[in-house]
Amino acid sequence: MEGEGHTVKQVVDRKDDNTIYVGKKRPMSYVLAVVTQFNNGANEVIIKARGKTISMAVDVEQIVKNRFMPGSKTKSIETKTEELTSEDGSMNKVSAIEIVLVR
């Protein structure tokens, strides 16, 4: 039983390694992260963003596809609403996006 749980955890960790979370850095930082994941052997990379950084996530996707890896394709784009707890304990809804790129 213990070994089975460990194997599942490794699979989840491997999937998380191919996820790029877009934040406040410059777009080229995230482009480099995506290209690096592909160069390290990943067949698919997930770009995630929330709120105001959604437009930057789309920019990152387009820069990767059009300038750095013209052969890559968008497998899926998922939009959703996530609930976050603010510092004062109230719940806020924020938009989120998940873009899956493949070679």
C-alpha positions in Angstrom: 0.0 0.0 0.0 2.7 2.5 0.9 4.6 2.0 -2.4 1.4 2.6 -4.4 0.8 6.0 -2.8 4.3 7.0 -3.5 4.0 6.0 -7.2 0.8 8.2 -7.5 2.6 11.1 -5.9 5.4 10.9 -8.4 3.0 11.0 -11.3 1.3 14.1 -9.8 4.6 15.8 -9.2 5.8 15.1 -12.8 2.6 16.7 -14.1 3.1 19.7 -11.9 6.6 20.2 -13.2 5.2 20.9 -16.7 3.0 23.7 -15.3 4.0 27.4 -15.7 2.1 29.8 -13.4 2.0 33.3 -14.9 2.5 36.1 -12.4 4.1 39.6 -12.4 7.4 38.9 -14.2 8.0 39.9 -17.8 6.3 37.7 -20.5 9.7 36.5 -21.9 10.5 34.9 -18.5 7.5 32.6 -18.9 8.2 32.0 -22.6 11.7 30.9 -21.6 10.2 28.6 -18.9 7.8 27.0 -21.5 10.5 26.5 -24.1 12.8 25.0 -21.4 10.2 22.5 -20.4 9.8 21.4 -24.1 13.6 21.2 -24.5 13.8 19.1 -21.4 11.6 16.5 -23.0 8.1 17.5 -22.0 5.5 16.7 -24.7 2.9 19.1 -23.1 3.2 22.2 -21.0 0.4 23.9 -19.1 0.2 27.6 -18.7 -2.0 28.8 -15.9 -3.0 32.4 -14.9 -5.6 34.2 -12.8 -7.2 37.6 -13.0 -5.1 40.4 -14.6 -2.4 38.0 -15.7 -4.7 36.1 -18.1 -3.9 38.3 -21.0 -0.2 37.8 -20.4 -0.7 34.0 -20.4 -2.3 34.3 -23.8 0.7 36.5 -25.0 3.1 33.8 -23.7 1.2 31.1 -25.7 1.3 33.2 -28.8 5.0 34.1 -28.5 5.9 30.4 -28.0 3.8 29.3 -30.9 4.7 32.0 -33.4 8.4 32.9 -32.6 10.1 30.1 -30.7 8.3 26.8 -31.5 6.3 27.2 -34.7 5.5 23.5 -34.7 3.7 23.6 -31.3 -0.1 23.6 -31.0 -2.7 24.5 -28.5 -4.3 21.3 -27.3 -6.9 23.0 -25.1 -7.9 26.2 -23.4 -10.1 26.1 -20.2 -11.5 29.1 -18.5 -13.1 29.0 -15.1 -13.9 30.9 -11.9 -11.9 30.2 -8.7 -12.8 31.3 -5.2 -10.0 32.7 -3.1 -10.0 33.7 0.5 -8.8 37.3 1.1 -6.8 38.4 4.1 -10.0 39.5 5.9 -11.5 36.1 5.4 -14.0 37.0 2.7 -14.4 34.9 -0.4 -13.6 36.5 -3.8 -14.3 35.0 -7.2 -11.5 35.4 -9.8 -11.3 34.3 -13.4 -8.6 31.8 -14.3 -7.3 30.2 -17.5 -5.4 27.0 -18.3 -3.7 26.7 -21.7 -2.2 23.3 -22.7 0.5 23.5 -25.4 1.8 20.4 -27.1 4.7 19.8 -29.5 
